[in-house]
Amino acid sequence: MKTQGKCSKCGCSDVLRVPGEIGVLGGSSIRVGATVLSAVPVTRFVCAACGYVEEWIDNAVNLASLAKRYGGKGK
C-alpha cells in the first residue's frame, strides 16, 4: 500500500496514511531505549474500503535503531 498507492488485499486506491507518533497515547511506535521518548514511529497505511492495515518504518536510521536494539542485521 505504501509504494503502490492501493490496497494489497482488495485493490482499492483509497489508502489512508496515519503517521506514527512518539509519546502520545494511541500513537504507534516501538521503544528502542529506556524511555517512551526513545522510540521509533510506525506509520500505518489503512484501506478505506476493507480496513486492511500495513505498518511501515519510514527511514533507514530508524530501521538501524531497531536492528541494533532487537538484534537484526538491517540494511
Helices and strands as residue ranges (DSSP letters): E 15-18, E 29-31, E 39-41, E 43-47, E 53-56, H 60-70
